[in-house]
Amino acid sequence: MMNLLASFIPAQASHFAADIDRLYFFLIGVSMFFTILIGMLVIYFVIRFRRRSDDERPAPTKDIVALEIGWTIIPLVLVIIMFVWGAALFYKQWRPPADAMEILVTGKKWMWKMQHPSGRSEINDLTVPVGRPIRLTMTSEDVIHSFFVPAFRTKADVVPGRYTSSWFLPTEKGSFHLFCAEYCGAEHSLMKGWVHVVSEEEYEAWARGDDTDVAMLTPVEAGQRLFNELGCVVCHNPASGAMGPHLAGLFGSEVRLNTGRSVIADEEYIRESILEPMAKITEGYQPIMPTYKGQVSETQVMHLIAYIRSLSEE
């Protein structure tokens, strides 16, 4: 029986895969139970209460309070169980731990590009260490994609113009299918790859680039280089009277706007400030920042954000 199930169900290769499967099978079991019960009752009532002659009159019915209460309370209890169970799993699945390793993911027709903290990049492959929580920060350069790894029971839409975060903790070594689960164009079926889960030692050797001579920049280093190349340092410097706000300590802080309201300087805010700088003007500064829309790619924006975030972590 287990072998039969294994042929239809992907391996449970993440720490919350088994929890999700248990909820899934519970929902399927409840649905099957009531489907069979209702079907059998329909057949029974059709036979039991069929009209046997043209002049037959049905007997008067009477209300059974216990029955009314029963078929109200039982479904209510089941629905509450489903909600609480599902909400707990949702919270667990979408709250990455603070020590999770962040990997940047960019979707585009028709490929996945991954960049690791060490600076090493992959196309349609994702190499991760077993037993370490992995956080994916994802965006798209064109249309909506969806990052789906069945063995990890993780799936998240990747939307242009915003960031999506997802995470998992791989528990088994091996290679597992990666798909785009959102139709994205003519070559949608080819937008697939593999997640390779290796030992910690193998990953560290791979991340250092022991098997390649290609020089690698970490996202922070790439962001710092781009920051200087674009001339951002001219306006965003700690000197008194600078034309733009100083960026050290900015990420995660509260920013007061010239409209009087405040926002949190998260990834979305910084991205918008780079591409649509007139959307939100910081209080005390003039709206003079140029837009870099069309000049930097989504990957480069993620590098700039990584650099600005690092200024708050120093």
Residue frames relative to the residue before (quaternion, step in Angstrom):
aa qw qx qy qz dx dy dz
M 1.0000 0.0000 0.0000 0.0000 0.00 0.00 0.00
M 0.6653 0.4989 -0.3030 0.4655 3.57 0.97 -0.89
N 0.6327 0.5233 -0.3345 0.4626 3.58 1.05 -0.73
L 0.6312 0.5289 -0.3289 0.4622 3.56 1.07 -0.75
L 0.6584 0.4993 -0.3067 0.4723 3.58 0.97 -0.87
A 0.6395 0.5522 -0.3276 0.4228 3.58 0.99 -0.86
S 0.6379 0.5360 -0.3346 0.4403 3.59 1.11 -0.59
F 0.7255 0.3948 -0.2334 0.5131 3.59 1.23 -0.39
I 0.7483 0.3603 -0.1865 0.5248 3.59 1.14 -0.59
P 0.4642 -0.6821 0.4806 0.2972 3.64 -0.82 0.92
A 0.6469 -0.5095 0.3970 0.4054 3.55 -1.26 0.37
Q 0.3922 -0.6829 0.5603 0.2567 3.56 -1.19 0.57
A 0.0729 0.8628 -0.4883 0.1092 3.54 0.14 1.33
S 0.6877 0.3801 -0.3076 0.5366 3.61 1.20 0.32
H 0.6610 -0.5690 0.3220 0.3683 3.55 -1.20 0.50
F 0.7488 0.3458 -0.2457 0.5093 3.63 1.14 -0.37
A 0.3712 0.7435 -0.4854 0.2717 3.62 1.25 0.19
A 0.6717 0.4952 -0.3076 0.4571 3.61 0.89 -0.90
D 0.6304 0.5352 -0.3357 0.4510 3.61 1.02 -0.77
I 0.6640 0.4962 -0.3014 0.4712 3.56 0.96 -0.86
D 0.6416 0.5208 -0.3267 0.4587 3.58 1.00 -0.78
R 0.6381 0.5269 -0.3365 0.4495 3.58 0.98 -0.79
L 0.6533 0.4898 -0.3148 0.4839 3.60 0.96 -0.79
Y 0.6393 0.5384 -0.3206 0.4456 3.56 0.98 -0.87
F 0.6927 0.4632 -0.2823 0.4753 3.58 0.86 -0.93
F 0.5972 0.5448 -0.3637 0.4629 3.59 1.10 -0.58
L 0.6624 0.4946 -0.3028 0.4743 3.59 0.91 -0.89
I 0.6482 0.5028 -0.3170 0.4759 3.57 0.97 -0.84
G 0.6579 0.5223 -0.3110 0.4446 3.61 0.93 -0.87
V 0.6548 0.4968 -0.3077 0.4794 3.58 0.95 -0.90
S 0.6598 0.5108 -0.3104 0.4554 3.58 0.92 -0.90
M 0.6694 0.4904 -0.3029 0.4686 3.60 0.92 -0.88
F 0.6301 0.5451 -0.3408 0.4356 3.59 0.96 -0.85
F 0.7301 0.4202 -0.2523 0.4762 3.58 0.76 -0.99
T 0.5956 0.5509 -0.3699 0.4527 3.61 1.08 -0.56
I 0.6805 0.4667 -0.2830 0.4888 3.57 0.91 -0.94
L 0.6472 0.5297 -0.3225 0.4433 3.60 0.92 -0.89
I 0.6862 0.4738 -0.2877 0.4711 3.58 0.84 -0.98
G 0.6445 0.5261 -0.3245 0.4500 3.58 0.97 -0.81
M 0.6694 0.4910 -0.2965 0.4721 3.58 0.96 -0.86
L 0.6494 0.5083 -0.3191 0.4671 3.59 1.02 -0.78
V 0.6193 0.5359 -0.3469 0.4570 3.58 1.00 -0.73
I 0.6671 0.4887 -0.3014 0.4748 3.59 0.91 -0.93
Y 0.6491 0.5217 -0.3179 0.4533 3.59 0.95 -0.89
F 0.6890 0.4798 -0.2914 0.4584 3.60 0.86 -0.95
V 0.6092 0.5516 -0.3556 0.4451 3.59 1.05 -0.72
I 0.7100 0.4372 -0.2570 0.4887 3.59 0.95 -0.87
R 0.7043 0.4987 -0.2755 0.4236 3.55 0.82 -1.07
F 0.8132 0.2572 -0.1139 0.5095 3.60 0.85 -0.86
R 0.2951 0.7535 -0.5349 0.2430 3.57 1.09 0.62
R 0.5020 -0.6273 0.4935 0.3330 3.59 -1.16 0.51
R 0.2621 -0.8078 0.5157 0.1135 3.54 -0.68 1.13
S 0.7858 0.0497 -0.0481 0.6146 3.60 1.21 -0.37
D 0.6520 -0.5581 0.3506 0.3749 3.54 -1.24 0.48
D 0.7480 0.3915 -0.2275 0.4852 3.61 1.04 -0.64
E 0.4195 0.7096 -0.4748 0.3081 3.59 1.24 0.21
R 0.1575 -0.7732 0.6094 0.0768 3.54 -1.02 0.86
P 0.4448 -0.7052 0.4706 0.2886 3.61 -0.77 0.92
A 0.5265 -0.6213 0.4767 0.3310 3.55 -1.16 0.61
P 0.5830 -0.5847 0.4242 0.3720 3.60 -1.08 0.64
T 0.3443 -0.7274 0.5565 0.2064 3.54 -1.05 0.77
K 0.1701 -0.7687 0.6055 0.1167 3.55 -1.24 0.42
D 0.5223 -0.6454 0.4644 0.3080 3.52 -1.15 0.69
I 0.1540 -0.7551 0.6320 0.0821 3.55 -1.04 0.89
V 0.3455 -0.7874 0.4743 0.1888 3.55 -0.16 1.31
A 0.6448 0.5335 -0.3283 0.4379 3.60 0.91 -0.88
L 0.6490 0.5101 -0.3144 0.4687 3.58 1.03 -0.80
E 0.6421 0.5233 -0.3204 0.4597 3.59 0.97 -0.86
I 0.6659 0.4898 -0.2997 0.4762 3.57 0.94 -0.90
G 0.6474 0.5524 -0.3163 0.4191 3.56 0.96 -0.89
W 0.7645 0.3595 -0.2363 0.4801 3.59 0.73 -0.96
T 0.5781 0.5096 -0.4016 0.4948 3.57 1.26 0.30
I 0.7100 0.4710 -0.2647 0.4516 3.58 0.84 -1.01
I 0.6639 0.5280 -0.3261 0.4173 3.61 0.85 -0.92
P 0.6865 0.4404 -0.3151 0.4852 3.67 0.77 -0.82
L 0.6107 0.5552 -0.3564 0.4380 3.60 1.05 -0.71
V 0.6628 0.4986 -0.3040 0.4687 3.58 0.91 -0.91
L 0.6565 0.5118 -0.3146 0.4562 3.59 0.94 -0.86
V 0.6600 0.5029 -0.3081 0.4654 3.58 0.96 -0.85
I 0.6349 0.5180 -0.3330 0.4666 3.60 1.00 -0.76
I 0.6308 0.5235 -0.3317 0.4670 3.58 0.99 -0.82
M 0.6560 0.5114 -0.3096 0.4608 3.59 0.91 -0.92
F 0.6716 0.5087 -0.3033 0.4452 3.57 0.91 -0.91
V 0.6911 0.4734 -0.2878 0.4641 3.58 0.78 -1.01
W 0.6485 0.5154 -0.3082 0.4678 3.58 0.93 -0.90
G 0.6943 0.4757 -0.2742 0.4653 3.58 0.86 -0.99
A 0.6511 0.5167 -0.3220 0.4532 3.60 0.97 -0.83
A 0.6378 0.5251 -0.3258 0.4597 3.58 1.01 -0.80
L 0.6644 0.4863 -0.3017 0.4807 3.59 0.98 -0.83
F 0.6239 0.5398 -0.3352 0.4550 3.58 1.00 -0.82
Y 0.6531 0.5082 -0.3080 0.4694 3.58 0.93 -0.92
K 0.6648 0.5069 -0.2980 0.4607 3.58 0.95 -0.87
Q 0.7072 0.4883 -0.2616 0.4394 3.55 0.95 -0.93
W 0.7793 0.3442 -0.1739 0.4939 3.59 1.07 -0.61
R 0.6343 0.4669 -0.3497 0.5073 3.61 1.23 0.42
P 0.1564 -0.8204 0.5419 0.0940 3.62 0.08 1.22
P 0.5263 -0.6238 0.4639 0.3446 3.60 -1.08 0.60
A 0.6449 -0.5669 0.3564 0.3685 3.56 -1.17 0.61
D 0.7248 0.4377 -0.2503 0.4695 3.60 1.08 -0.64
A 0.3581 0.7505 -0.4919 0.2580 3.61 1.21 0.28
M 0.4289 -0.6820 0.5305 0.2636 3.56 -1.06 0.78
E 0.2836 -0.7891 0.5246 0.1473 3.58 -0.69 1.09
I 0.0615 -0.7637 0.6425 0.0102 3.54 -0.99 0.97
L 0.3307 -0.7456 0.5495 0.1809 3.56 -0.87 1.00
V 0.0768 -0.7995 0.5957 -0.0059 3.57 -0.87 1.03
T 0.0441 -0.7817 0.6221 0.0022 3.56 -0.90 1.00
G 0.1884 -0.7803 0.5889 0.0939 3.55 -0.82 1.03
K 0.1263 0.7643 -0.6265 0.0862 3.56 -1.03 0.76
K 0.6130 -0.5510 0.4062 0.3946 3.56 -1.20 0.43
W 0.7108 -0.5245 -0.4672 -0.0378 1.61 -1.00 2.30
M 0.4708 0.6456 -0.4449 0.4044 3.53 0.32 1.30
W 0.3079 -0.6930 0.6142 0.2185 3.51 -1.40 0.31
K 0.1119 -0.7724 0.6215 0.0680 3.56 -0.94 0.91
M 0.1020 -0.7968 0.5952 0.0208 3.59 -0.77 1.07
Q 0.0462 -0.7818 0.6202 0.0445 3.56 -1.07 0.72
H 0.3164 -0.7787 0.5256 0.1311 3.53 -0.81 1.14
P 0.6771 -0.4933 0.3444 0.4239 3.61 -1.21 0.32
S 0.6395 0.5321 -0.3247 0.4499 3.59 1.12 -0.60
G 0.5737 -0.5855 0.3831 0.4258 3.57 1.25 -0.36
R 0.5440 0.6245 -0.4044 0.3878 3.57 1.22 -0.30
S 0.1936 -0.7947 0.5709 0.0714 3.57 -0.98 0.92
E 0.1243 -0.7675 0.6248 0.0716 3.52 -1.30 0.48
I 0.2267 -0.7360 0.6191 0.1538 3.54 -1.25 0.49
N 0.8564 -0.0307 -0.0395 0.5138 3.56 -0.71 1.20
D 0.6826 0.3495 -0.3025 0.5660 3.58 1.20 0.48
L 0.0706 -0.7769 0.6247 0.0360 3.54 -1.11 0.72
T 0.1248 -0.7958 0.5917 0.0332 3.56 -0.59 1.19
V 0.0558 0.8036 -0.5857 0.0896 3.58 -0.72 1.08
P 0.4725 -0.6670 0.4884 0.3054 3.60 -1.16 0.51
V 0.5038 -0.6430 0.4833 0.3150 3.56 -1.06 0.73
G 0.8218 0.2830 -0.1985 0.4530 3.56 -1.10 0.73
R 0.6622 0.4584 -0.3259 0.4952 3.60 1.24 0.13
P 0.4459 -0.6915 0.4842 0.2977 3.64 -0.81 0.89
I 0.1636 -0.7900 0.5894 0.0423 3.54 -0.94 0.99
R 0.1259 -0.7767 0.6139 0.0636 3.57 -0.83 1.00
L 0.1882 -0.7781 0.5930 0.0868 3.58 -0.86 1.00
T 0.1083 -0.7466 0.6535 0.0619 3.57 -0.88 1.00
M 0.0228 -0.8646 0.4955 -0.0801 3.55 -0.29 1.30
T 0.0683 0.7589 -0.6472 0.0211 3.51 -1.25 0.60
S 0.3573 -0.7265 0.5503 0.2043 3.57 -1.31 0.25
E 0.3732 -0.7321 0.5266 0.2178 3.54 -1.11 0.67
D 0.8001 0.2577 -0.1478 0.5212 3.62 1.17 -0.20
V 0.8169 -0.0865 0.1151 0.5585 3.61 0.21 -1.27
I 0.6705 -0.4708 0.3659 0.4415 3.58 -1.30 -0.04
H 0.0496 -0.7510 0.6583 0.0146 3.53 -0.98 0.97
S 0.2110 -0.7668 0.5854 0.1575 3.58 -1.26 -0.01
F 0.2852 -0.7761 0.5481 0.1261 3.56 -0.64 1.21
F 0.0633 0.8298 -0.5383 0.1330 3.56 -0.33 1.29
V 0.0089 0.7613 -0.6470 0.0407 3.55 -0.78 1.13
P 0.3300 -0.7937 0.4706 0.1992 3.63 -0.08 1.25
A 0.6710 0.5187 -0.3180 0.4238 3.61 0.88 -0.85
F 0.6998 0.4272 -0.2665 0.5067 3.59 1.19 -0.49
R 0.3229 -0.7531 0.4945 0.2901 3.59 1.32 -0.25
T 0.5257 0.6009 -0.4279 0.4237 3.56 0.97 0.87
K 0.1008 0.7736 -0.6138 0.1208 3.54 -0.94 1.00
A 0.1104 0.7945 -0.5882 0.1034 3.58 -0.80 0.98
D 0.4525 -0.6732 0.5138 0.2793 3.56 -0.95 0.89
V 0.2121 -0.7489 0.6187 0.1069 3.54 -1.10 0.83
V 0.0936 -0.8577 0.5039 -0.0400 3.52 -0.23 1.38
P 0.4581 -0.6686 0.4966 0.3107 3.63 -0.90 0.81
G 0.7981 0.3159 -0.2274 0.4599 3.55 -1.04 0.77
R 0.7778 0.1956 -0.1514 0.5777 3.59 1.22 0.13
Y 0.4206 -0.6972 0.5201 0.2580 3.55 -1.29 0.23
T 0.1596 -0.7565 0.6298 0.0750 3.52 -1.07 0.88
S 0.1584 -0.7913 0.5857 0.0757 3.55 -0.95 0.88
S 0.0599 0.7702 -0.6323 0.0582 3.55 -1.01 0.84
W 0.0643 -0.8141 0.5756 0.0421 3.59 -1.15 0.41
F 0.0131 -0.7728 0.6343 0.0135 3.52 -1.31 0.35
L 0.2338 -0.7277 0.6219 0.1701 3.53 -1.33 0.32
P 0.2600 -0.7979 0.5206 0.1571 3.62 -0.21 1.21
T 0.1943 -0.8125 0.5455 0.0673 3.55 -0.90 0.96
E 0.7551 0.2937 -0.1829 0.5568 3.61 1.25 -0.18
K 0.4018 -0.6826 0.5497 0.2655 3.55 -1.05 0.74
G 0.4497 0.6627 -0.5100 0.3139 3.54 -1.12 0.70
S 0.4733 -0.6386 0.5177 0.3166 3.56 -1.32 -0.15
F 0.0764 -0.8160 0.5723 -0.0272 3.54 -0.81 1.08
H 0.5828 -0.6320 0.3998 0.3181 3.55 -1.04 0.87
L 0.1142 -0.7424 0.6570 0.0645 3.52 -1.22 0.76
F 0.0370 -0.8151 0.5777 -0.0210 3.57 -0.81 1.03
C 0.3445 -0.6111 0.6418 0.3097 3.49 -1.42 0.14
A 0.1803 -0.8294 0.5255 0.0586 3.58 -0.55 1.20
E 0.6515 0.4421 -0.3289 0.5215 3.60 1.23 0.37
Y 0.4653 -0.6895 0.4659 0.3017 3.60 -0.69 1.06
C 0.0279 -0.8476 0.5274 -0.0524 3.56 -0.59 1.16
G 0.7959 -0.2464 0.1364 0.5360 3.60 1.17 0.28
A 0.8053 -0.3490 0.2031 0.4341 3.52 -1.37 -0.03
E 0.7663 0.3372 -0.1869 0.5140 3.61 1.01 -0.75
H 0.1996 0.8245 -0.5063 0.1548 3.57 1.21 0.50
S 0.6744 0.5215 -0.3013 0.4271 3.58 0.92 -0.90
L 0.6736 0.4846 -0.2961 0.4730 3.59 1.22 -0.38
M 0.5650 0.5936 -0.3912 0.4187 3.60 1.26 -0.12
K 0.4064 0.6841 -0.4854 0.3624 3.50 0.30 1.31
G 0.0027 0.8060 -0.5917 0.0145 3.55 -1.23 0.26
W 0.4933 -0.6436 0.5031 0.2989 3.53 -1.25 -0.52
V 0.2340 -0.7001 0.6507 0.1781 3.52 -1.27 0.58
H 0.1514 -0.8018 0.5761 0.0480 3.56 -0.60 1.18
V 0.1291 -0.7890 0.5991 0.0432 3.57 -0.58 1.16
V 0.0072 -0.8144 0.5764 -0.0665 3.55 -0.56 1.22
S 0.6585 -0.4866 0.3770 0.4330 3.57 -1.28 0.08
E 0.6698 -0.4989 0.3646 0.4118 3.57 -1.26 0.37
E 0.6638 0.5095 -0.3056 0.4544 3.58 0.95 -0.88
E 0.6548 0.5060 -0.3096 0.4683 3.59 0.97 -0.86
Y 0.6562 0.5069 -0.3236 0.4558 3.57 0.97 -0.80
E 0.6542 0.5186 -0.3259 0.4436 3.61 0.87 -0.90
A 0.6481 0.5031 -0.3163 0.4763 3.58 0.99 -0.80
W 0.6583 0.5028 -0.3039 0.4706 3.57 0.99 -0.86
A 0.6746 0.5120 -0.2992 0.4396 3.60 0.89 -0.93
R 0.6456 0.5118 -0.3211 0.4672 3.59 1.10 -0.66
G 0.4381 -0.7045 0.4544 0.3245 3.56 1.22 -0.37
D 0.1902 0.8187 -0.5216 0.1463 3.57 1.08 0.68
D 0.7326 0.4063 -0.2324 0.4942 3.57 1.18 -0.54
T 0.7360 0.3249 -0.2283 0.5483 3.60 1.21 0.37
D 0.3668 -0.7249 0.5418 0.2152 3.55 -1.18 0.59
V 0.4400 0.7092 -0.4526 0.3141 3.60 1.26 0.05
A 0.4082 -0.7002 0.5292 0.2510 3.59 -0.85 0.97
M 0.1323 -0.8136 0.5650 0.0364 3.55 -0.86 0.98
L 0.2035 -0.7377 0.6300 0.1323 3.53 -1.15 0.72
T 0.4389 -0.6541 0.5363 0.3032 3.56 -1.00 0.76
P 0.6644 -0.4831 0.3568 0.4449 3.64 -1.18 0.29
V 0.6425 0.5172 -0.3304 0.4587 3.59 1.00 -0.77
E 0.6723 0.4895 -0.2989 0.4681 3.60 0.91 -0.90
A 0.6449 0.5051 -0.3216 0.4749 3.58 0.99 -0.81
G 0.6527 0.5140 -0.3119 0.4610 3.59 1.01 -0.80
Q 0.6440 0.5161 -0.3230 0.4631 3.59 1.00 -0.79
R 0.6447 0.5125 -0.3228 0.4664 3.57 0.97 -0.84
L 0.6713 0.4865 -0.2981 0.4731 3.58 0.90 -0.90
F 0.6001 0.5740 -0.3430 0.4390 3.57 1.05 -0.80
N 0.6999 0.4467 -0.2602 0.4928 3.56 0.97 -0.87
E 0.6467 0.5323 -0.3243 0.4397 3.60 0.98 -0.82
L 0.6983 0.4582 -0.2670 0.4808 3.58 1.04 -0.76
G 0.4810 -0.6953 0.4196 0.3303 3.58 1.25 -0.13
C 0.3043 0.7844 -0.4955 0.2159 3.59 1.23 0.35
V 0.6097 0.5924 -0.3459 0.3970 3.56 1.11 -0.71
V 0.5434 0.6292 -0.4029 0.3828 3.61 1.17 -0.45
C 0.7696 0.3329 -0.1756 0.5159 3.58 0.93 -0.93
H 0.7525 0.3525 -0.1958 0.5207 3.57 0.99 -0.81
N 0.3655 0.6956 -0.5344 0.3115 3.55 0.25 1.29
P 0.6074 -0.6213 0.3641 0.3356 3.57 -1.14 0.57
A 0.4502 0.7086 -0.4524 0.3010 3.59 1.25 -0.09
S 0.5523 -0.6032 0.4597 0.3460 3.56 -1.12 0.66
G 0.8028 0.2560 -0.2093 0.4962 3.57 -0.94 0.91
A 0.3272 0.7512 -0.5117 0.2584 3.60 1.20 0.31
M 0.5452 -0.6592 0.4193 0.3042 3.56 -1.07 0.76
G 0.7731 0.2321 -0.1418 0.5730 3.60 1.19 -0.42
P 0.6195 -0.5627 0.3838 0.3902 3.59 -1.15 0.46
H 0.5155 -0.6152 0.4967 0.3303 3.54 -1.18 0.65
L 0.3765 -0.7874 0.4568 0.1723 3.59 -0.85 0.98
A 0.5014 0.6366 -0.4428 0.3837 3.61 1.21 -0.19
G 0.8216 0.1717 -0.1542 0.5212 3.57 -0.73 1.06
L 0.4529 0.7139 -0.4413 0.3009 3.59 1.26 0.05
F 0.6788 0.5237 -0.3202 0.4031 3.57 0.77 -1.05
G 0.8187 0.2138 -0.1947 0.4961 3.54 -0.87 1.04
S 0.6002 0.5666 -0.3654 0.4303 3.58 1.25 -0.13
E 0.5252 -0.6059 0.4903 0.3417 3.54 -1.33 0.15
V 0.1507 -0.7936 0.5878 0.0447 3.56 -0.81 1.07
R 0.2622 -0.7620 0.5740 0.1455 3.55 -0.81 1.01
L 0.2810 -0.7848 0.5377 0.1265 3.57 -0.81 1.07
N 0.6275 -0.5542 0.3868 0.3867 3.56 -1.27 0.32
T 0.5826 0.5639 -0.3758 0.4488 3.59 1.27 -0.09
G 0.5855 -0.5933 0.3633 0.4161 3.57 1.28 -0.20
R 0.6638 0.4775 -0.3242 0.4757 3.60 1.16 -0.34
S 0.3570 -0.7317 0.5462 0.1972 3.56 -1.30 0.32
V 0.1051 -0.7682 0.6287 0.0591 3.56 -1.21 0.60
I 0.4622 -0.6437 0.5289 0.3038 3.56 -1.30 0.34
A 0.3854 -0.7309 0.5190 0.2190 3.56 -0.86 0.96
D 0.1418 0.7855 -0.5816 0.1570 3.57 0.20 1.32
E 0.7793 -0.3312 0.2317 0.4789 3.58 -1.29 -0.20
E 0.6590 0.5214 -0.3135 0.4422 3.58 0.92 -0.91
Y 0.6580 0.5143 -0.3105 0.4541 3.58 0.95 -0.89
I 0.6838 0.4782 -0.2987 0.4632 3.60 0.86 -0.92
R 0.6227 0.5350 -0.3427 0.4567 3.58 1.01 -0.78
E 0.6674 0.4941 -0.2971 0.4713 3.58 0.92 -0.93
S 0.6445 0.5285 -0.3259 0.4462 3.60 1.01 -0.76
I 0.6574 0.4968 -0.3088 0.4750 3.59 1.13 -0.62
L 0.7859 0.3508 -0.1634 0.4823 3.57 0.85 -0.99
E 0.7856 0.1361 -0.0664 0.5999 3.60 1.11 -0.67
P 0.0483 -0.8749 0.4804 0.0378 3.61 0.66 1.07
M 0.6444 0.5282 -0.3372 0.4383 3.62 1.13 -0.42
A 0.5033 0.6809 -0.4206 0.3259 3.60 1.22 -0.24
K 0.7914 0.0230 0.0165 0.6106 3.59 0.99 -0.83
I 0.1312 -0.8054 0.5773 0.0291 3.57 -0.54 1.23
T 0.4196 -0.7117 0.5077 0.2442 3.56 -0.80 1.04
E 0.5423 -0.6357 0.4474 0.3187 3.54 -0.97 0.90
G 0.7853 0.3106 -0.2479 0.4747 3.55 -0.96 0.95
Y 0.7244 0.3730 -0.2372 0.5290 3.60 1.27 -0.05
Q 0.4860 -0.6667 0.4907 0.2801 3.53 -1.18 0.65
P 0.4924 -0.6600 0.4776 0.3061 3.64 -1.13 0.60
I 0.2757 0.7963 -0.4876 0.2285 3.56 0.52 1.20
M 0.4936 0.6732 -0.4418 0.3286 3.60 1.21 -0.13
P 0.3766 -0.7251 0.5242 0.2400 3.63 -0.84 0.94
T 0.4906 -0.6367 0.5004 0.3217 3.55 -1.23 0.40
Y 0.2475 -0.7597 0.5835 0.1454 3.55 -1.12 0.73
K 0.3166 0.7507 -0.5107 0.2747 3.55 1.24 0.43
G 0.7878 0.2462 -0.2121 0.5232 3.57 -0.78 1.05
Q 0.6805 0.4698 -0.2886 0.4826 3.59 1.25 -0.28
V 0.7679 0.2048 -0.1314 0.5926 3.55 1.19 -0.51
S 0.4507 -0.6811 0.5098 0.2701 3.55 -1.11 0.70
E 0.6746 -0.4718 0.3602 0.4388 3.56 -1.29 0.16
T 0.6233 0.5351 -0.3406 0.4573 3.58 1.05 -0.70
Q 0.6633 0.4979 -0.3051 0.4680 3.58 0.98 -0.82
V 0.6026 0.5374 -0.3555 0.4708 3.59 1.09 -0.67
M 0.6487 0.5115 -0.3165 0.4662 3.58 0.97 -0.83
H 0.6244 0.5240 -0.3361 0.4718 3.60 1.09 -0.69
L 0.6466 0.5127 -0.3224 0.4639 3.59 0.94 -0.82
I 0.6437 0.5131 -0.3185 0.4700 3.57 1.00 -0.83
A 0.6348 0.5279 -0.3311 0.4569 3.59 0.99 -0.83
Y 0.6551 0.5024 -0.3119 0.4703 3.60 1.01 -0.79
I 0.6647 0.4935 -0.3080 0.4687 3.60 0.88 -0.90
R 0.6269 0.5223 -0.3387 0.4685 3.58 1.02 -0.74
S 0.6470 0.5319 -0.3287 0.4364 3.59 0.96 -0.83
L 0.6042 0.5634 -0.3596 0.4338 3.60 1.11 -0.55
S 0.6688 0.4744 -0.2913 0.4927 3.57 1.21 -0.51
E 0.6751 0.5000 -0.2882 0.4594 3.58 1.23 -0.34
E 0.5321 0.6449 -0.4028 0.3725 3.57 1.27 -0.20
